[in-house]
């Protein structure tokens, strides 16, 4: 018989944030952008928030798609910190990534067209 701690059971019943799915590998979300520059800009913005929280998602970027995955590896499961980070990452305005995209890949500060 498996016993679940009260904090683990509370985390198991926590609501999955909008846009995310919960599976064996943890919380996952895939976002699609117009191009690579926008996808990369989103990753930069997500990275800033992850660093500030000291809780880092696994990030996979493939041209215009970004996949984020969250699981607390030291615990071997999804924890409250993962749900909190998912909500924090949902707070990134996609418009901010679109606005940052022309600058992020520009050589020597020359903006690219979006």
N, CA, C and O atoms as a GROMACS GRO file, in nm:
protein
  456
    1UNK      N    1   0.084  -0.117   0.000
    1UNK     CA    2   0.000   0.000   0.000
    1UNK      C    3   0.089   0.124   0.000
    1UNK      O    4   0.188   0.130   0.073
    2UNK      N    5   0.054   0.224  -0.082
    2UNK     CA    6   0.129   0.348  -0.090
    2UNK      C    7   0.061   0.454  -0.006
    2UNK      O    8  -0.060   0.476  -0.018
    3UNK      N    9   0.138   0.519   0.078
    3UNK     CA   10   0.085   0.628   0.159
    3UNK      C   11   0.130   0.760   0.098
    3UNK      O   12   0.246   0.777   0.063
    4UNK      N   13   0.036   0.850   0.086
    4UNK     CA   14   0.066   0.982   0.030
    4UNK      C   15   0.068   1.083   0.143
    4UNK      O   16  -0.024   1.087   0.224
    5UNK      N   17   0.172   1.166   0.148
    5UNK     CA   18   0.177   1.270   0.250
    5UNK      C   19   0.072   1.374   0.220
    5UNK      O   20   0.026   1.386   0.107
    6UNK      N   21   0.033   1.450   0.322
    6UNK     CA   22  -0.070   1.550   0.300
    6UNK      C   23  -0.027   1.655   0.200
    6UNK      O   24  -0.109   1.700   0.120
    7UNK      N   25   0.101   1.698   0.202
    7UNK     CA   26   0.145   1.798   0.105
    7UNK      C   27   0.148   1.741  -0.036
    7UNK      O   28   0.114   1.810  -0.131
    8UNK      N   29   0.188   1.614  -0.049
    8UNK     CA   30   0.190   1.552  -0.182
    8UNK      C   31   0.049   1.534  -0.235
    8UNK      O   32   0.025   1.554  -0.354
    9UNK      N   33  -0.046   1.497  -0.148
    9UNK     CA   34  -0.183   1.480  -0.195
    9UNK      C   35  -0.245   1.615  -0.230
    9UNK      O   36  -0.324   1.624  -0.324
   10UNK      N   37  -0.210   1.719  -0.156
   10UNK     CA   38  -0.259   1.853  -0.189
   10UNK      C   39  -0.206   1.896  -0.325
   10UNK      O   40  -0.279   1.955  -0.405
   11UNK      N   41  -0.078   1.867  -0.351
   11UNK     CA   42  -0.019   1.902  -0.480
   11UNK      C   43  -0.084   1.822  -0.592
   11UNK      O   44  -0.103   1.874  -0.703
   12UNK      N   45  -0.119   1.697  -0.565
   12UNK     CA   46  -0.180   1.613  -0.668
   12UNK      C   47  -0.318   1.664  -0.707
   12UNK      O   48  -0.362   1.642  -0.820
   13UNK      N   49  -0.385   1.731  -0.616
   13UNK     CA   50  -0.519   1.781  -0.647
   13UNK      C   51  -0.518   1.928  -0.690
   13UNK      O   52  -0.623   1.984  -0.721
   14UNK      N   53  -0.401   1.990  -0.692
   14UNK     CA   54  -0.392   2.130  -0.734
   14UNK      C   55  -0.436   2.142  -0.880
   14UNK      O   56  -0.408   2.055  -0.962
   15UNK      N   57  -0.504   2.250  -0.910
   15UNK     CA   58  -0.556   2.270  -1.045
   15UNK      C   59  -0.442   2.292  -1.144
   15UNK      O   60  -0.352   2.373  -1.121
   16UNK      N   61  -0.447   2.220  -1.255
   16UNK     CA   62  -0.346   2.235  -1.360
   16UNK      C   63  -0.370   2.370  -1.428
   16UNK      O   64  -0.481   2.396  -1.474
   17UNK      N   65  -0.267   2.456  -1.434
   17UNK     CA   66  -0.285   2.588  -1.496
   17UNK      C   67  -0.329   2.579  -1.642
   17UNK      O   68  -0.297   2.483  -1.713
   18UNK      N   69  -0.402   2.680  -1.684
   18UNK     CA   70  -0.454   2.686  -1.821
   18UNK      C   71  -0.341   2.670  -1.922
   18UNK      O   72  -0.235   2.732  -1.909
   19UNK      N   73  -0.364   2.585  -2.022
   19UNK     CA   74  -0.267   2.564  -2.128
   19UNK      C   75  -0.167   2.453  -2.100
   19UNK      O   76  -0.094   2.413  -2.190
   20UNK      N   77  -0.163   2.404  -1.979
   20UNK     CA   78  -0.069   2.300  -1.937
   20UNK      C   79  -0.140   2.166  -1.929
   20UNK      O   80  -0.261   2.160  -1.908
   21UNK      N   81  -0.064   2.059  -1.945
   21UNK     CA   82  -0.116   1.924  -1.923
   21UNK      C   83  -0.029   1.858  -1.817
   21UNK      O   84   0.088   1.890  -1.802
   22UNK      N   85  -0.089   1.764  -1.746
   22UNK     CA   86  -0.017   1.690  -1.643
   22UNK      C   87  -0.008   1.545  -1.687
   22UNK      O   88  -0.109   1.480  -1.711
   23UNK      N   89   0.114   1.494  -1.696
   23UNK     CA   90   0.137   1.356  -1.736
   23UNK      C   91   0.250   1.296  -1.656
   23UNK      O   92   0.298   1.357  -1.560
   24UNK      N   93   0.294   1.176  -1.695
   24UNK     CA   94   0.401   1.109  -1.621
   24UNK      C   95   0.531   1.190  -1.614
   24UNK      O   96   0.608   1.176  -1.519
   25UNK      N   97   0.556   1.274  -1.714
   25UNK     CA   98   0.678   1.354  -1.715
   25UNK      C   99   0.663   1.489  -1.648
   25UNK      O  100   0.755   1.570  -1.651
   26UNK      N  101   0.549   1.514  -1.586
   26UNK     CA  102   0.526   1.641  -1.518
   26UNK      C  103   0.429   1.730  -1.593
   26UNK      O  104   0.349   1.683  -1.675
   27UNK      N  105   0.436   1.858  -1.565
   27UNK     CA  106   0.353   1.958  -1.633
   27UNK      C  107   0.419   1.994  -1.765
   27UNK      O  108   0.540   2.012  -1.771
   28UNK      N  109   0.339   2.004  -1.872
   28UNK     CA  110   0.393   2.039  -2.005
   28UNK      C  111   0.303   2.142  -2.071
   28UNK      O  112   0.182   2.144  -2.053
   29UNK      N  113   0.369   2.227  -2.150
   29UNK     CA  114   0.296   2.324  -2.232
   29UNK      C  115   0.374   2.347  -2.360
   29UNK      O  116   0.496   2.361  -2.358
   30UNK      N  117   0.302   2.351  -2.471
   30UNK     CA  118   0.363   2.383  -2.600
   30UNK      C  119   0.302   2.513  -2.652
   30UNK      O  120   0.180   2.530  -2.651
   31UNK      N  121   0.389   2.602  -2.695
   31UNK     CA  122   0.345   2.730  -2.752
   31UNK      C  123   0.397   2.740  -2.894
   31UNK      O  124   0.506   2.692  -2.925
   32UNK      N  125   0.319   2.803  -2.980
   32UNK     CA  126   0.360   2.820  -3.119
   32UNK      C  127   0.364   2.970  -3.151
   32UNK      O  128   0.276   3.046  -3.113
   33UNK      N  129   0.470   3.008  -3.220
   33UNK     CA  130   0.493   3.148  -3.256
   33UNK      C  131   0.502   3.163  -3.407
   33UNK      O  132   0.501   3.064  -3.480
   34UNK      N  133   0.511   3.286  -3.452
   34UNK     CA  134   0.519   3.314  -3.595
   34UNK      C  135   0.653   3.268  -3.653
   34UNK      O  136   0.660   3.223  -3.767
   35UNK      N  137   0.760   3.280  -3.573
   35UNK     CA  138   0.894   3.248  -3.624
   35UNK      C  139   0.988   3.216  -3.507
   35UNK      O  140   0.949   3.221  -3.390
   36UNK      N  141   1.111   3.182  -3.542
   36UNK     CA  142   1.211   3.145  -3.442
   36UNK      C  143   1.244   3.262  -3.348
   36UNK      O  144   1.259   3.242  -3.228
   37UNK      N  145   1.254   3.382  -3.402
   37UNK     CA  146   1.289   3.498  -3.319
   37UNK      C  147   1.186   3.519  -3.208
   37UNK      O  148   1.224   3.549  -3.095
   38UNK      N  149   1.058   3.505  -3.240
   38UNK     CA  150   0.954   3.521  -3.138
   38UNK      C  151   0.962   3.409  -3.034
   38UNK      O  152   0.946   3.433  -2.915
   39UNK      N  153   0.987   3.287  -3.081
   39UNK     CA  154   1.000   3.174  -2.988
   39UNK      C  155   1.118   3.196  -2.894
   39UNK      O  156   1.108   3.173  -2.774
   40UNK      N  157   1.230   3.239  -2.949
   40UNK     CA  158   1.349   3.263  -2.868
   40UNK      C  159   1.327   3.378  -2.770
   40UNK      O  160   1.373   3.372  -2.656
   41UNK      N  161   1.258   3.481  -2.813
   41UNK     CA  162   1.228   3.594  -2.724
   41UNK      C  163   1.144   3.546  -2.605
   41UNK      O  164   1.167   3.588  -2.492
   42UNK      N  165   1.046   3.460  -2.632
   42UNK     CA  166   0.965   3.405  -2.524
   42UNK      C  167   1.053   3.328  -2.425
   42UNK      O  168   1.037   3.341  -2.304
   43UNK      N  169   1.146   3.248  -2.477
   43UNK     CA  170   1.235   3.170  -2.390
   43UNK      C  171   1.320   3.263  -2.304
   43UNK      O  172   1.343   3.234  -2.186
   44UNK      N  173   1.367   3.373  -2.359
   44UNK     CA  174   1.445   3.470  -2.281
   44UNK      C  175   1.359   3.526  -2.168
   44UNK      O  176   1.405   3.534  -2.054
   45UNK      N  177   1.236   3.564  -2.198
   45UNK     CA  178   1.147   3.618  -2.094
   45UNK      C  179   1.115   3.511  -1.989
   45UNK      O  180   1.112   3.540  -1.870
   46UNK      N  181   1.093   3.388  -2.033
   46UNK     CA  182   1.067   3.278  -1.940
   46UNK      C  183   1.190   3.252  -1.853
   46UNK      O  184   1.178   3.226  -1.733
   47UNK      N  185   1.306   3.260  -1.913
   47UNK     CA  186   1.430   3.239  -1.838
   47UNK      C  187   1.450   3.342  -1.728
   47UNK      O  188   1.498   3.308  -1.620
   48UNK      N  189   1.414   3.465  -1.754
   48UNK     CA  190   1.424   3.569  -1.651
   48UNK      C  191   1.337   3.535  -1.531
   48UNK      O  192   1.381   3.547  -1.416
   49UNK      N  193   1.215   3.492  -1.558
   49UNK     CA  194   1.124   3.459  -1.447
   49UNK      C  195   1.170   3.334  -1.373
   49UNK      O  196   1.161   3.326  -1.251
   50UNK      N  197   1.220   3.237  -1.447
   50UNK     CA  198   1.269   3.113  -1.385
   50UNK      C  199   1.389   3.143  -1.295
   50UNK      O  200   1.398   3.089  -1.184
   51UNK      N  201   1.480   3.227  -1.341
   51UNK     CA  202   1.597   3.264  -1.260
   51UNK      C  203   1.553   3.337  -1.134
   51UNK      O  204   1.605   3.311  -1.025
   52UNK      N  205   1.458   3.428  -1.147
   52UNK     CA  206   1.410   3.504  -1.032
   52UNK      C  207   1.348   3.411  -0.927
   52UNK      O  208   1.361   3.436  -0.807
   53UNK      N  209   1.282   3.306  -0.972
   53UNK     CA  210   1.218   3.212  -0.881
   53UNK      C  211   1.310   3.097  -0.840
   53UNK      O  212   1.276   3.019  -0.752
   54UNK      N  213   1.426   3.088  -0.904
   54UNK     CA  214   1.520   2.977  -0.882
   54UNK      C  215   1.450   2.842  -0.900
   54UNK      O  216   1.472   2.748  -0.824
   55UNK      N  217   1.366   2.836  -1.003
   55UNK     CA  218   1.295   2.712  -1.038
   55UNK      C  219   1.287   2.708  -1.190
   55UNK      O  220   1.221   2.792  -1.250
   56UNK      N  221   1.354   2.612  -1.251
   56UNK     CA  222   1.380   2.618  -1.394
   56UNK      C  223   1.308   2.509  -1.472
   56UNK      O  224   1.320   2.391  -1.439
   57UNK      N  225   1.233   2.547  -1.575
   57UNK     CA  226   1.167   2.447  -1.659
   57UNK      C  227   1.267   2.385  -1.756
   57UNK      O  228   1.370   2.444  -1.788
   58UNK      N  229   1.235   2.265  -1.801
   58UNK     CA  230   1.306   2.210  -1.916
   58UNK      C  231   1.247   2.280  -2.038
   58UNK      O  232   1.125   2.293  -2.049
   59UNK      N  233   1.331   2.325  -2.128
   59UNK     CA  234   1.286   2.402  -2.244
   59UNK      C  235   1.336   2.334  -2.371
   59UNK      O  236   1.454   2.300  -2.383
   60UNK      N  237   1.245   2.315  -2.465
   60UNK     CA  238   1.279   2.262  -2.597
   60UNK      C  239   1.228   2.362  -2.699
   60UNK      O  240   1.110   2.395  -2.700
   61UNK      N  241   1.316   2.409  -2.784
   61UNK     CA  242   1.276   2.506  -2.887
   61UNK      C  243   1.306   2.446  -3.023
   61UNK      O  244   1.418   2.403  -3.050
   62UNK      N  245   1.205   2.443  -3.107
   62UNK     CA  246   1.215   2.389  -3.244
   62UNK      C  247   1.149   2.489  -3.337
   62UNK      O  248   1.027   2.498  -3.343
   63UNK      N  249   1.229   2.563  -3.408
   63UNK     CA  250   1.188   2.670  -3.497
   63UNK      C  251   1.086   2.760  -3.430
   63UNK      O  252   1.126   2.847  -3.352
   64UNK      N  253   0.957   2.743  -3.455
   64UNK     CA  254   0.859   2.837  -3.400
   64UNK      C  255   0.782   2.778  -3.283
   64UNK      O  256   0.680   2.834  -3.241
   65UNK      N  257   0.827   2.665  -3.228
   65UNK     CA  258   0.756   2.601  -3.117
   65UNK      C  259   0.847   2.591  -2.995
   65UNK      O  260   0.965   2.559  -3.005
   66UNK      N  261   0.787   2.620  -2.881
   66UNK     CA  262   0.857   2.608  -2.753
   66UNK      C  263   0.777   2.510  -2.667
   66UNK      O  264   0.656   2.527  -2.649
   67UNK      N  265   0.844   2.410  -2.614
   67UNK     CA  266   0.781   2.318  -2.520
   67UNK      C  267   0.847   2.338  -2.385
   67UNK      O  268   0.970   2.334  -2.373
   68UNK      N  269   0.764   2.359  -2.284
   68UNK     CA  270   0.811   2.376  -2.146
   68UNK      C  271   0.767   2.254  -2.065
   68UNK      O  272   0.656   2.205  -2.082
   69UNK      N  273   0.853   2.206  -1.979
   69UNK     CA  274   0.819   2.095  -1.890
   69UNK      C  275   0.866   2.129  -1.749
   69UNK      O  276   0.976   2.180  -1.729
   70UNK      N  277   0.781   2.100  -1.653
   70UNK     CA  278   0.812   2.128  -1.513
   70UNK      C  279   0.792   2.003  -1.428
   70UNK      O  280   0.688   1.939  -1.433
   71UNK      N  281   0.893   1.971  -1.349
   71UNK     CA  282   0.886   1.867  -1.248
   71UNK      C  283   1.002   1.894  -1.152
   71UNK      O  284   1.113   1.926  -1.196
   72UNK      N  285   0.978   1.881  -1.025
   72UNK     CA  286   1.085   1.899  -0.928
   72UNK      C  287   1.166   1.770  -0.924
   72UNK      O  288   1.125   1.672  -0.862
   73UNK      N  289   1.280   1.772  -0.991
   73UNK     CA  290   1.360   1.651  -1.008
   73UNK      C  291   1.410   1.596  -0.874
   73UNK      O  292   1.421   1.474  -0.858
   74UNK      N  293   1.440   1.684  -0.780
   74UNK     CA  294   1.489   1.636  -0.650
   74UNK      C  295   1.382   1.559  -0.573
   74UNK      O  296   1.414   1.478  -0.486
   75UNK      N  297   1.255   1.584  -0.605
   75UNK     CA  298   1.144   1.512  -0.540
   75UNK      C  299   1.092   1.398  -0.627
   75UNK      O  300   1.022   1.310  -0.578
   76UNK      N  301   1.125   1.401  -0.756
   76UNK     CA  302   1.077   1.298  -0.847
   76UNK      C  303   0.930   1.310  -0.882
   76UNK      O  304   0.867   1.213  -0.925
   77UNK      N  305   0.875   1.429  -0.864
   77UNK     CA  306   0.732   1.450  -0.891
   77UNK      C  307   0.705   1.599  -0.909
   77UNK      O  308   0.791   1.684  -0.887
   78UNK      N  309   0.583   1.628  -0.949
   78UNK     CA  310   0.538   1.766  -0.960
   78UNK      C  311   0.504   1.815  -0.819
   78UNK      O  312   0.437   1.747  -0.742
   79UNK      N  313   0.553   1.935  -0.788
   79UNK     CA  314   0.528   1.993  -0.656
   79UNK      C  315   0.457   2.127  -0.672
   79UNK      O  316   0.433   2.174  -0.783
   80UNK      N  317   0.423   2.187  -0.559
   80UNK     CA  318   0.359   2.318  -0.560
   80UNK      C  319   0.445   2.421  -0.632
   80UNK      O  320   0.392   2.512  -0.696
   81UNK      N  321   0.577   2.407  -0.623
   81UNK     CA  322   0.667   2.500  -0.692
   81UNK      C  323   0.650   2.492  -0.843
   81UNK      O  324   0.663   2.593  -0.913
   82UNK      N  325   0.620   2.374  -0.894
   82UNK     CA  326   0.600   2.358  -1.038
   82UNK      C  327   0.470   2.425  -1.083
   82UNK      O  328   0.466   2.492  -1.186
   83UNK      N  329   0.364   2.406  -1.004
   83UNK     CA  330   0.238   2.472  -1.036
   83UNK      C  331   0.254   2.624  -1.032
   83UNK      O  332   0.203   2.695  -1.118
   84UNK      N  333   0.327   2.673  -0.932
   84UNK     CA  334   0.351   2.817  -0.920
   84UNK      C  335   0.430   2.869  -1.040
   84UNK      O  336   0.400   2.975  -1.093
   85UNK      N  337   0.533   2.794  -1.082
   85UNK     CA  338   0.613   2.837  -1.197
   85UNK      C  339   0.530   2.833  -1.324
   85UNK      O  340   0.544   2.921  -1.410
   86UNK      N  341   0.444   2.734  -1.340
   86UNK     CA  342   0.357   2.728  -1.458
   86UNK      C  343   0.267   2.851  -1.464
   86UNK      O  344   0.250   2.911  -1.570
   87UNK      N  345   0.210   2.889  -1.350
   87UNK     CA  346   0.126   3.010  -1.347
   87UNK      C  347   0.210   3.134  -1.378
   87UNK      O  348   0.164   3.224  -1.449
   88UNK      N  349   0.332   3.139  -1.325
   88UNK     CA  350   0.421   3.253  -1.352
   88UNK      C  351   0.454   3.262  -1.501
   88UNK      O  352   0.452   3.371  -1.558
   89UNK      N  353   0.483   3.149  -1.563
   89UNK     CA  354   0.515   3.149  -1.706
   89UNK      C  355   0.392   3.185  -1.789
   89UNK      O  356   0.406   3.244  -1.896
   90UNK      N  357   0.273   3.150  -1.741
   90UNK     CA  358   0.151   3.191  -1.811
   90UNK      C  359   0.134   3.342  -1.807
   90UNK      O  360   0.062   3.399  -1.889
   91UNK      N  361   0.200   3.407  -1.711
   91UNK     CA  362   0.188   3.552  -1.698
   91UNK      C  363   0.270   3.630  -1.800
   91UNK      O  364   0.260   3.752  -1.807
   92UNK      N  365   0.352   3.561  -1.877
   92UNK     CA  366   0.430   3.630  -1.980
   92UNK      C  367   0.337   3.664  -2.095
   92UNK      O  368   0.277   3.576  -2.156
   93UNK      N  369   0.326   3.790  -2.123
   93UNK     CA  370   0.242   3.833  -2.235
   93UNK      C  371   0.309   3.794  -2.366
   93UNK      O  372   0.424   3.830  -2.391
   94UNK      N  373   0.238   3.720  -2.448
   94UNK     CA  374   0.294   3.679  -2.576
   94UNK      C  375   0.329   3.802  -2.660
   94UNK      O  376   0.419   3.797  -2.744
   95UNK      N  377   0.256   3.910  -2.637
   95UNK     CA  378   0.286   4.035  -2.709
   95UNK      C  379   0.425   4.086  -2.674
   95UNK      O  380   0.492   4.147  -2.758
   96UNK      N  381   0.469   4.062  -2.550
   96UNK     CA  382   0.603   4.104  -2.510
   96UNK      C  383   0.710   4.028  -2.588
   96UNK      O  384   0.812   4.084  -2.626
   97UNK      N  385   0.686   3.898  -2.610
   97UNK     CA  386   0.780   3.818  -2.689
   97UNK      C  387   0.784   3.866  -2.833
   97UNK      O  388   0.890   3.873  -2.894
   98UNK      N  389   0.667   3.899  -2.887
   98UNK     CA  390   0.660   3.950  -3.025
   98UNK      C  391   0.735   4.083  -3.035
   98UNK      O  392   0.805   4.107  -3.133
   99UNK      N  393   0.719   4.169  -2.934
   99UNK     CA  394   0.786   4.300  -2.937
   99UNK      C  395   0.938   4.286  -2.923
   99UNK      O  396   1.012   4.364  -2.982
  100UNK      N  397   0.984   4.188  -2.845
  100UNK     CA  398   1.127   4.169  -2.823
  100UNK      C  399   1.195   4.099  -2.940
  100UNK      O  400   1.315   4.114  -2.960
  101UNK      N  401   1.120   4.022  -3.016
  101UNK     CA  402   1.176   3.940  -3.124
  101UNK      C  403   1.264   4.016  -3.223
  101UNK      O  404   1.370   3.965  -3.258
  102UNK      N  405   1.224   4.133  -3.270
  102UNK     CA  406   1.309   4.201  -3.369
  102UNK      C  407   1.447   4.239  -3.316
  102UNK      O  408   1.540   4.256  -3.394
  103UNK      N  409   1.459   4.252  -3.186
  103UNK     CA  410   1.585   4.294  -3.127
  103UNK      C  411   1.674   4.175  -3.090
  103UNK      O  412   1.796   4.185  -3.095
  104UNK      N  413   1.612   4.064  -3.054
  104UNK     CA  414   1.687   3.954  -2.993
  104UNK      C  415   1.791   3.890  -3.084
  104UNK      O  416   1.896   3.847  -3.035
  105UNK      N  417   1.764   3.881  -3.211
  105UNK     CA  418   1.859   3.818  -3.303
  105UNK      C  419   1.929   3.919  -3.394
  105UNK      O  420   2.003   3.881  -3.485
  106UNK      N  421   1.906   4.045  -3.369
  106UNK     CA  422   1.962   4.149  -3.456
  106UNK      C  423   2.114   4.158  -3.440
  106UNK      O  424   2.165   4.163  -3.328
  107UNK      N  425   2.187   4.160  -3.552
  107UNK     CA  426   2.332   4.178  -3.544
  107UNK      C  427   2.365   4.322  -3.505
  107UNK      O  428   2.314   4.417  -3.564
  108UNK      N  429   2.450   4.336  -3.406
  108UNK     CA  430   2.500   4.468  -3.365
  108UNK      C  431   2.389   4.569  -3.338
  108UNK      O  432   2.402   4.687  -3.371
  109UNK      N  433   2.279   4.521  -3.279
  109UNK     CA  434   2.172   4.611  -3.240
  109UNK      C  435   2.084   4.660  -3.352
  109UNK      O  436   2.002   4.750  -3.330
  110UNK      N  437   2.097   4.606  -3.471
  110UNK     CA  438   2.010   4.646  -3.582
  110UNK      C  439   1.885   4.560  -3.576
  110UNK      O  440   1.894   4.438  -3.595
  111UNK      N  441   1.768   4.618  -3.551
  111UNK     CA  442   1.646   4.538  -3.538
  111UNK      C  443   1.614   4.461  -3.666
  111UNK      O  444   1.632   4.510  -3.778
  112UNK      N  445   1.564   4.338  -3.646
  112UNK     CA  446   1.514   4.257  -3.756
  112UNK      C  447   1.367   4.287  -3.775
  112UNK      O  448   1.300   4.336  -3.684
  113UNK      N  449   1.316   4.258  -3.892
  113UNK     CA  450   1.172   4.273  -3.914
  113UNK      C  451   1.102   4.156  -3.849
  113UNK      O  452   1.152   4.043  -3.853
  114UNK      N  453   0.984   4.180  -3.789
  114UNK     CA  454   0.906   4.073  -3.725
  114UNK      C  455   0.834   3.993  -3.829
  114UNK      O  456   0.762   3.898  -3.795
   0.00000   0.00000   0.00000
